[in-house]
Amino acid sequence: MRVEYNFGLNNVATPCFSVEATEGPHKLFQLMTLVHNVLEEKDRVDIIFHSPNQGEIPKKIASFRTILESAPNARSISFEPGESGSLGSSHYAWVSILSSGAGA
C-alpha cells in the first residue's frame, strides 16, 4: 500500500516513520536520508521497525544507526529504544532518535 500526502513538518510535533525490517539495505539508506533531513528541523524522530522475523529487527536498527551516524555533518544524536512487541506473526520495535541543535 502506498499513501501519499502533503503537509509541512511544522504541522507535525514528532515525525514518525515505518520500515519493514526484512527489506534490503536500500530502504535503510532511503530512511536515513529522510531522517537526516528531518533532524535539520526537528529534534526528535520516531521510527517503528517491523518484521515477521523478530531476530531481524535488532540487526536492522543497528545497521540503520551505523548508517545515520556515518553521515557527514551528522548532528549529535542518541537512540532511545521504545515499546516492542508483536501482533500475530508480525513483530515490532519503536526507536526514538533525538538530536540536539535542530533548527525548529
C-alpha positions as CSV (number, residue, x, y, z in Angstrom):
1,M,0.0,0.0,0.0
2,R,1.2,3.5,-0.8
3,V,-0.1,6.6,0.8
4,E,0.8,10.0,-0.5
5,Y,0.3,13.2,1.5
6,N,1.4,16.7,1.6
7,F,2.0,18.8,4.7
8,G,4.8,20.7,6.3
9,L,7.0,19.4,9.1
10,N,5.8,22.4,11.2
11,N,2.4,20.7,11.4
12,V,3.9,17.6,13.0
13,A,5.1,17.6,16.6
14,T,7.1,14.4,16.2
15,P,7.6,12.9,12.8
16,C,7.1,9.1,12.7
17,F,8.3,6.6,10.0
18,S,7.9,2.9,9.5
19,V,10.3,0.4,7.9
20,E,9.9,-3.3,7.1
21,A,13.0,-4.9,8.6
22,T,13.1,-7.7,6.0
23,E,13.6,-5.2,3.1
24,G,17.0,-4.7,1.7
25,P,19.6,-2.1,2.6
26,H,18.3,0.3,0.1
27,K,15.3,1.0,2.3
28,L,17.7,1.9,5.2
29,F,19.6,4.3,3.1
30,Q,16.4,6.0,1.9
31,L,15.1,6.2,5.5
32,M,18.5,7.5,6.7
33,T,18.4,10.4,4.2
34,L,14.9,11.3,5.2
35,V,15.6,11.1,8.9
36,H,18.9,13.1,8.5
37,N,17.0,15.9,6.6
38,V,14.1,15.9,9.1
39,L,16.6,16.2,12.0
40,E,17.6,19.6,10.5
41,E,14.2,20.9,11.6
42,K,13.1,18.7,14.4
43,D,14.9,17.4,17.5
44,R,13.1,14.0,17.5
45,V,12.0,11.4,15.0
46,D,10.2,8.1,16.0
47,I,10.6,5.0,13.8
48,I,8.9,1.7,14.0
49,F,10.8,-1.3,12.7
50,H,8.6,-4.3,11.9
51,S,9.1,-7.8,10.6
52,P,7.7,-11.3,10.8
53,N,11.3,-12.3,11.8
54,Q,11.8,-11.0,15.3
55,G,15.6,-11.5,15.1
56,E,15.9,-9.3,12.1
57,I,14.7,-6.1,13.9
58,P,17.7,-5.5,16.2
59,K,20.1,-6.1,13.2
60,K,18.3,-3.5,11.1
61,I,18.2,-1.0,13.9
62,A,21.9,-1.4,14.4
63,S,22.6,-1.1,10.7
64,F,20.4,2.0,10.5
65,R,22.3,3.6,13.4
66,T,25.6,2.9,11.8
67,I,24.5,4.5,8.5
68,L,23.0,7.5,10.3
69,E,26.0,8.2,12.4
70,S,28.3,7.9,9.4
71,A,26.7,10.9,7.7
72,P,28.9,13.9,7.1
73,N,27.9,16.8,9.2
74,A,25.8,14.5,11.3
75,R,24.4,16.1,14.4
76,S,25.0,14.6,17.9
77,I,22.2,12.0,18.2
78,S,21.1,9.5,20.6
79,F,18.8,6.4,20.2
80,E,16.2,5.6,22.7
81,P,14.5,2.2,22.5
82,G,10.7,2.3,22.9
83,E,8.0,-0.2,23.1
84,S,8.3,-3.5,21.3
85,G,6.0,-6.5,20.9
86,S,4.0,-8.5,18.4
87,L,0.7,-8.5,16.6
88,G,0.0,-12.0,15.4
89,S,3.0,-13.1,13.4
90,S,4.4,-9.5,13.0
91,H,7.0,-8.2,15.5
92,Y,7.8,-4.5,16.0
93,A,10.1,-2.2,17.9
94,W,10.0,1.6,18.3
95,V,13.1,3.7,18.3
96,S,13.3,7.4,19.0
97,I,16.2,9.4,17.6
98,L,17.0,12.5,19.5
99,S,19.1,15.3,18.1
100,S,20.5,18.4,19.7
101,G,20.5,21.7,17.8
102,A,17.6,21.3,15.3
103,G,16.6,24.4,13.5
104,A,12.9,24.4,14.7
